[in-house]
Amino acid sequence: MQITRRALLGSASATMLAAPALAQGRRFVIMSHAVHQRAVTGAAGGDSSAAWKQQAGVETEWLTFGVEAVHERVYREAALSQGGVDVAFLLDRYTGPHVAPLFEDLRPFMEAEPLETADEIAATMYGSHNFRGKQTGIPYRHATHGFFYNKALLRERGVEVPTTFAEIIAAADRLTHARADGTRVAGFANSMDDPSGTMDLIRAHGGDFITQDYRFVGDAEPAVRAVALLRDWFRRGVLPRNVMTFKTEEVITAMQQGRAAMTTQPFGRFINYNDARQSRFAGEIAVAPIPMAGSTDLAPAKTSVWAMAIPRNARDKRLSWSFIREVSSRASTIRAAVNGNGPVRSSAYDDPKVREMAPFLAIEQRVLPHARLTVPGFEQAGRSMDIFMEEVQRAMLGQAEPLAAMRSARSRIEPLLPA
């Protein structure tokens, strides 16, 4: 899934000046998660849309919702004969060929009024929102996983920083203990509300779940070995006792409080883990690439990509495109990165202000070329992920052997996959 990409326009100011002054006095409606509003308008890096709003003569209205809710509302709105949303932010796993007709194909816009240095954004990121050759979104944000560990807890237990996956497994055992103050520490924490953390372990073993061409491979030997590791960790208390109810928020809290010593999560969590206002171990939690089992290569860590789309029923599509161009520029990408966004342009990683704000970005830059989506977008992606995690948990609880659980997942998920 690729598009023609050209390196055109040399500056963000040129992008801003292209904004059409056709909408004087009206509101420009953006539907997204709250994280996108902070990335575009945050105080640390500045408001990337400020000059554009003045040039276009509009005021932006952000309608923000949770991840699932924003997609439900966007798709409902985009299906109307007349819509009220000018730009929508979409996450890769909630998109797919089934909803692509609700949004504009952005290739003609890219040819008529190109993005600044469009080829700086990786083809794989464009591909996450490209369906049957139709480019439905321009990448804006990614969330890519790294391997986090608590240096203080490693020192207490005399454990060296793991650099191989075998060392991670050994360290997880050593780090499972009760501290002197009575705090019970789990060697490893894993979110169980979706497959993202589990996929890091599966891909570190050389396996996968659903391939880009929609084949189920979760019952292949590498994936089964990873599920068996989770079962073993759960039986021996290496995972938190209540891990079956763990969502992302519980993993964050466990790491901040020192109730878990290691995990895989988005690189941006480095800021949460080392924030003295939130964390008992500020300055002590580090991040590294996830290693492959049996080699020194980097594992293909989980990533996800949010992109900006224009509903087919948007009122002024040229105005919508001008907004996308402005907040996609190199300068805007740097501002958003300072505001905490996962930058989709490689140049943002080299900016001194961004590197000072986020020292982990040099590592993330190494990992990003190897990262993969949790699943490709399709209509039943959410249901497929739920089924997969149900079967993983059955194996962890001893209700089925890992291979049997993964074969059950195959029988339940294959009918949901696109032809």
C-alpha positions in Angstrom: 0.0 0.0 0.0 1.9 3.0 -1.2 1.2 6.4 -2.7 3.2 8.8 -4.9 5.2 11.1 -2.6 7.0 14.2 -3.6 9.4 16.6 -1.9 7.8 19.9 -2.5 7.5 23.3 -0.6 10.3 24.3 1.5 8.8 26.0 4.6 5.9 25.9 7.0 5.2 29.6 6.3 4.5 28.7 2.6 2.0 26.1 3.9 0.3 28.6 6.1 0.0 31.2 3.3 -1.8 28.7 1.1 -4.8 28.6 3.6 -7.8 29.9 1.7 -9.6 32.9 3.3 -13.0 31.5 2.3 -14.7 30.9 5.6 -14.7 34.2 7.4 -16.6 34.2 10.6 -17.4 30.4 10.8 -16.2 27.7 13.1 -13.9 25.0 11.9 -14.8 21.7 13.7 -12.2 19.0 14.5 -13.2 15.7 16.0 -10.5 13.8 17.9 -9.1 12.4 21.1 -8.0 15.1 23.6 -4.4 14.2 23.1 -4.5 15.7 19.6 -5.9 19.0 20.8 -3.0 19.2 23.3 -0.5 18.3 20.6 -1.7 21.0 18.2 -2.4 23.8 20.7 -0.3 23.0 23.8 1.6 25.7 25.6 5.1 24.0 25.7 5.6 24.0 21.9 2.9 26.6 21.0 -0.3 26.5 18.9 0.5 25.1 15.5 -2.8 26.3 14.1 -2.7 29.9 15.4 -1.3 31.5 12.2 -3.6 29.4 10.0 -6.7 30.4 12.0 -5.8 34.1 11.5 -5.2 33.6 7.8 -8.3 31.6 7.2 -10.5 33.7 9.4 -12.0 30.9 11.4 -12.1 29.7 15.0 -11.4 26.1 15.7 -13.9 24.0 17.8 -12.4 20.7 19.1 -14.8 17.9 19.9 -12.9 15.4 21.9 -13.9 11.9 23.0 -12.4 8.6 24.1 -10.7 6.3 21.5 -13.8 4.2 20.7 -16.3 7.0 21.1 -14.5 9.3 18.7 -14.7 6.8 15.9 -18.3 5.9 16.6 -19.2 9.6 16.4 -17.0 10.4 13.4 -18.5 7.5 11.4 -22.0 8.4 12.3 -21.4 12.0 11.4 -19.6 11.2 8.1 -22.6 9.0 7.0 -25.0 12.0 7.0 -26.0 13.8 3.9 -24.6 17.0 5.3 -21.9 16.9 7.9 -20.5 19.3 10.5 -17.0 17.9 10.9 -14.2 19.5 8.9 -11.3 17.2 10.0 -11.3 13.9 11.9 -8.4 12.1 13.6 -8.6 8.3 13.1 -6.6 5.5 14.6 -5.4 2.8 12.3 -7.1 -0.2 13.9 -10.5 1.5 13.8 -10.3 2.1 10.0 -10.4 -0.2 7.0 -11.9 -0.7 3.6 -15.4 -0.8 5.1 -15.3 2.9 6.2 -12.9 4.3 3.5 -15.9 5.4 1.3 -16.9 7.9 4.1 -13.7 9.9 3.6 -12.0 11.8 0.8 -9.2 10.2 -1.2 -6.4 12.7 -0.3 -4.1 11.9 -3.2 -5.7 14.6 -5.5 -5.2 17.1 -2.7 -1.6 16.0 -2.2 -1.0 16.5 -5.9 -2.7 19.9 -6.2 -1.4 21.4 -3.0 1.4 19.1 -1.7 2.5 18.6 1.9 5.8 20.0 2.8 8.5 17.3 2.2 5.9 14.6 2.1 8.4 11.9 1.6 9.8 12.5 5.0 6.9 10.7 6.5 7.5 6.9 6.2 5.6 4.9 3.6 4.5 2.5 6.3 2.8 5.3 8.1 0.9 6.4 5.0 0.1 2.7 4.4 -1.7 2.4 7.7 -4.4 4.6 6.3 -4.3 3.5 2.7 -7.0 1.0 1.5 -7.1 -0.4 -2.0 -5.0 2.6 -3.2 -7.1 5.2 -1.5 -5.3 7.5 0.9 -7.8 8.2 3.6 -5.6 10.0 6.2 -2.4 11.9 6.6 -0.3 10.5 9.6 -0.1 12.8 12.6 0.8 10.8 15.6 2.3 7.4 16.4 2.6 5.5 19.7 5.5 3.0 19.5 6.5 0.6 22.3 9.8 0.4 24.1 11.1 -1.7 26.9 10.9 0.1 30.3 12.8 -0.9 33.4 13.2 0.6 36.9 16.9 1.1 37.6 16.4 1.5 41.3 14.8 -1.9 41.6 17.4 -3.5 39.4 20.1 -2.1 41.7 18.4 -3.4 44.8 18.3 -6.9 43.4 21.7 -6.8 41.9 20.3 -7.3 38.4 22.2 -6.0 35.3 20.1 -4.1 32.7 18.8 -6.7 30.3 20.0 -6.4 26.7 18.6 -9.7 25.3 15.2 -11.2 25.6 16.6 -14.2 27.6 18.0 -11.6 30.1 14.6 -10.0 30.3 13.1 -13.4 31.3 15.8 -14.0 33.9 15.5 -10.5 35.3 11.7 -10.8 35.6 12.3 -13.8 37.9 14.9 -12.0 40.0 12.8 -8.8 40.3 9.7 -10.6 41.6 10.0 -10.0 45.3 8.7 -8.1 48.4 10.7 -5.0 49.2 11.8 -4.1 52.7 8.8 -1.8 53.1 6.4 -4.6 52.2 5.7 -3.6 48.7 5.2 -6.6 46.5 7.0 -6.1 43.2 6.0 -8.0 40.0 8.9 -8.6 37.7 6.9 -7.7 34.6 3.6 -5.9 33.9 1.4 -6.4 30.9 -1.8 -4.7 29.8 -4.6 -7.1 29.1 -7.3 -4.9 27.6 -5.9 -5.2 24.1 -3.2 -7.3 22.4 -0.6 -4.5 22.2 1.7 -5.5 25.1 1.2 -9.2 24.3 2.1 -8.6 20.7 5.5 -7.2 21.8 6.2 -10.6 23.5 4.9 -12.5 20.5 7.0 -10.5 18.0 10.1 -10.7 20.2 9.7 -14.5 19.7 9.4 -14.1 16.0 5.6 -14.5 15.8 2.6 -12.4 14.9 -1.2 -12.3 15.2 -2.9 -11.1 11.9 -0.6 -10.3 9.0 -1.0 -7.3 6.7 -2.8 -9.5 4.1 -5.3 -10.6 6.8 -4.0 -14.1 7.6 -4.2 -15.4 11.2 -0.9 -16.7 12.4 -1.4 -16.6 16.1 -1.3 -20.4 16.4 2.2 -20.7 14.9 5.0 -21.9 17.2 6.6 -18.5 18.0 3.3 -17.0 19.2 2.4 -20.2 21.2 5.8 -19.9 23.0 5.1 -16.3 23.9 1.6 -17.3 25.3 3.2 -20.1 27.2 5.7 -17.6 28.8 2.7 -15.4 29.9 1.1 -18.5 31.4 4.3 -19.4 33.3 4.8 -15.8 34.5 1.2 -15.7 35.7 1.4 -19.1 37.6 4.6 -18.0 39.3 3.6 -14.5 40.3 6.0 -12.8 37.9 3.0 -10.8 36.6 0.9 -8.8 39.1 -1.7 -11.0 40.8 -4.6 -8.9 39.3 -3.0 -8.6 35.9 -6.2 -10.0 34.2 -7.9 -6.7 34.9 -4.9 -4.6 33.9 -5.4 -1.8 31.4 -2.9 0.8 30.3 -3.7 3.0 33.3 -3.0 0.1 35.8 0.4 -0.6 34.1 1.4 3.1 34.4 0.4 3.2 38.1 2.2 0.0 38.9 5.4 1.3 37.3 5.1 4.7 39.0 4.6 3.1 42.4 7.3 0.5 42.1 4.8 -2.4 42.1 6.2 -3.6 38.7 9.8 -3.5 37.6 9.5 -3.9 33.8 7.0 -3.5 31.0 6.6 -2.5 27.3 4.6 0.6 26.6 4.7 3.7 24.3 8.0 5.6 24.5 6.0 8.7 25.5 5.3 7.1 28.9 8.9 8.0 29.8 7.5 11.4 30.8 4.8 9.9 33.0 7.1 7.5 34.7 9.7 10.2 35.5 7.3 12.9 36.5 8.1 13.7 40.2 4.5 14.8 40.7 3.2 11.3 39.8 6.0 8.8 40.2 7.8 7.5 43.3 10.7 6.7 41.0 11.2 9.9 39.0 14.5 9.8 37.2 14.9 6.1 37.8 12.8 4.6 35.0 14.7 4.1 31.7 13.7 2.8 28.3 15.4 0.7 25.6 14.5 -1.1 22.4 12.7 -4.5 22.8 15.2 -7.2 21.8 14.5 -10.3 19.7 14.7 -13.7 21.4 17.8 -15.6 20.2 19.5 -12.6 18.5 20.7 -9.1 19.0 18.2 -7.7 16.5 15.4 -5.3 17.5 12.0 -6.8 17.8 9.3 -5.2 15.6 7.6 -3.3 18.4 3.9 -2.5 18.4 3.0 0.9 16.9 -0.2 2.7 16.1 -0.8 5.6 13.8 -3.4 8.4 14.1 -4.1 10.3 10.9 -6.1 13.3 9.8 -9.0 12.6 7.5 -11.6 14.7 5.6 -15.2 13.4 5.7 -16.8 13.2 2.3 -19.6 15.5 3.6 -17.2 18.2 4.9 -18.4 21.7 4.1 -15.2 23.2 2.6 -12.7 20.4 1.7 -10.0 22.8 0.5 -10.1 24.6 3.8 -9.9 21.2 5.6 -6.9 20.3 3.5 -5.2 23.6 4.3 -5.5 22.8 8.0 -4.0 19.4 7.5 -1.1 20.9 5.5 -0.4 23.4 8.2 -0.3 21.1 11.2 1.6 18.5 9.1 4.5 20.9 8.3 8.0 20.4 9.7 7.7 23.3 12.1 4.3 22.2 13.3 5.6 18.6 13.8 8.3 19.9 16.0 5.9 22.1 18.0 3.6 19.0 18.5 6.6 16.9 19.6 7.4 19.4 22.3 3.8 19.3 23.3 4.2 15.5 23.8 3.2 14.1 20.4 4.9 11.1 18.8 6.4 12.8 15.7 5.8 11.2 12.3 8.6 13.2 10.6 12.2 12.1 11.0 13.4 15.7 11.2 11.6 16.3 14.5 13.9 13.7 16.1 17.0 15.9 15.3 15.6 19.1 16.7 17.6 20.3 19.8 14.5 21.4 21.7 12.7 18.2 21.1 15.7 16.1 22.2 16.1 18.2 25.4 12.4 17.7 26.2 12.4 13.9 25.4 15.8 12.2 25.7 14.2 8.9 24.8 13.6 10.0 21.2 17.0 8.9 20.0 16.1 5.3 21.0 12.6 5.7 19.5 14.1 6.8 16.3 16.0 3.6 16.1 13.0 1.5 16.8 10.5 3.2 14.5 11.6 1.6 11.2 11.1 -1.9 12.7 7.7 -1.2 14.3 4.4 -2.8 13.1 0.7 -2.1 13.6 -1.0 -4.3 16.2 -3.4 -5.4 13.4 -4.3 -4.0 10.0 -7.5 -2.1 9.9 -10.7 -4.0 9.0 -14.3 -4.0 10.1 -14.0 -6.7 12.8 -10.6 -5.7 14.1 -11.9 -4.8 17.5 -13.9 -8.1 17.9 -10.8 -10.1 16.7 -8.6 -8.5 19.3 -11.1 -9.2 22.0 -11.3 -12.8 21.0 -7.6 -13.1 20.9 -7.2 -11.7 24.4 -10.0 -14.0 25.7 -8.0 -17.0 24.4 -4.7 -15.7 25.8 -6.3 -15.4 29.2 -7.8 -18.9 29.0 -4.3 -20.2 28.5 -2.9 -18.1 31.3 -5.6 -19.4 33.7 -4.9 -23.0 32.8 -8.3 -23.5 31.1 -6.6 -24.5 27.9 -3.1 -25.3 26.7 -1.5 -22.4 24.8 -1.7 -24.2 21.5 -5.3 -25.3 22.0 -6.2 -21.7 23.0 -4.5 -20.3 19.9 -6.2 -22.8 17.6 -9.5 -21.8 19.2 -8.7 -18.2 18.4 -8.1 -19.2 14.8 -11.5 -20.9 14.5 -13.2 -17.8 15.9 -11.2 -15.1 14.2 -10.8 -16.4 10.7 -14.5 -16.0 9.8 -14.2 -12.3 10.7 -11.2 -11.6 8.4 -11.7 -9.8 5.1 -11.5 -11.9 2.0 
